């Protein structure tokens, strides 16, 4: 006769977390004991029934190895917004350092929105 600890169920990660020594990404489905609980995932049955909505992951919900190659196409304004969002969220130190360096290296660039005539001599 089995116990509750022996029973497993499919769970869906609402955000990135760790289970059994493995990184589980947002929206990923994984199998864990019924007794395994946390705030970063819900049972798949709740998602399937519509009781819990799973949001599409945002740009910063992706792994750093996906984010970093996309940074050069971001404007300085976008990079600053991403830095603020990352600081308020996961606050990954390495990613924050890379984004800050990208801003520092491009500080003289103007965003298209900022490219307006404010030269008083023109």
SEBA-999243 format. One record per residue (C-alpha): residue in one letter; x, y, z. Coordinates in steps of 0.001 Angstrom, whole numbers, padded with zeros to 6 digits, always signed. Each point is the difference from the previous one (the first is absolute). Layout:
BEGIN
aXYZ...
END
This chain:
BEGIN
x+000000+000000+000000x+001530+003333-001118x+000098+003266+001882x-000495+003542-001234x+003774+000349-000209x+000111-002721-002658x-002459+001807-002290x+001310+002326-002676x-001709+002543-002214x+000863+002283-002878x+000691+003587+001045x+000463+003172-002074x+002602+002589+000973x-001399+003538+000212x+003538+001373+000151x+003506-001454+000009x+000856-002204+002963x+001975-003059+001068x-001287-003526+000488x+002116-003057+000727x+003246+001850-000780x-001245+001158-003412x-001000+003441-001269x-003642+000056-001068x-000878+002879-002358x-003262+001978+000096x-002898-001838-001732x+001932-003294+000076x-001867-003126+001127x+001729-002357+002436x-001005-002955+002173x+000348+000200+003773x-001562-001556+003090x-003469+001262+000903x+001440+001102+003347x+002574+002274-001728x-001408+003527+000266x+001232+003481-000763x-001052+003407-001282x+001828-000259-003332x-002097-002871-001465x-003524-001440-000014x-001440-003429-000790x-000546-000420-003761x-003630-000928+000689x-000605+003573+001243x+001426+001417-003225x-001992-002441-002160x-003259+000848+001815x+000593+003739-000429x+000195+000609+003754x+003504+001434-000453x+001166+001948-003043x+003591-000457-001099x+001448+003196-001418x+002260-000016-003011x+003533+000620+001181x+001384+003489-000522x+003409+000890-001384x+001672-000218+003438x-001733-003291+000838x+002343-001699-002442x+003378-001438+000947x+002915+002457-000088x+001558-001955-002882x-003013+001029-002135x-000201+003592+001280x+003663+000982-000426x+000249-000508-003793x-003143+002146-000469x+001346+002984+001985x+001884+001722-002865x-003279+000589-001851x-001504+001774+003032x+000168+003780+000316x+001606+001710+002991x-003483+000895+001251x-001123-003643-000289x+003147-001221+001747x-000578+002385+002911x-003596-001232+000306x+001188-003617-000091x+002560+000730+002729x-002707+001457+002246x-002301-002960-000695x+002762-002532+000689x+000947+001757+003263x-003622-000204+001134x-000295-003642-001058x+002605-002734-000094x+002950+002411+000431x+002502-002275-001749x+003324+001685+000746x+001778-001148-003152x-002834+001089-002277x-000268+003366+001772x+003749+000551-000460x-000171-000824-003713x-002990+002302-000545x+001675+002815+001967x+003165-000411-002081x-002087+000153-003181x-001496+003308+001142x+003394+001395+001030x+001505-000941-003367x-002831+001692-001884x-000671+002987+002262x+000700+002506-002794x-002650-001501-002267x-003376+001641-000327x-003209-001945-000172x-002180+000916-003003x-002463+001633+002418x+002780+002153+001463x+001308+000995-003428x-001779+003345-000140x+001402+003445-000572x+000810+001450+003354x+003120+001772-001182x-000534+003646+000926x+002467+001110-002693x-001782-001695-002895
END
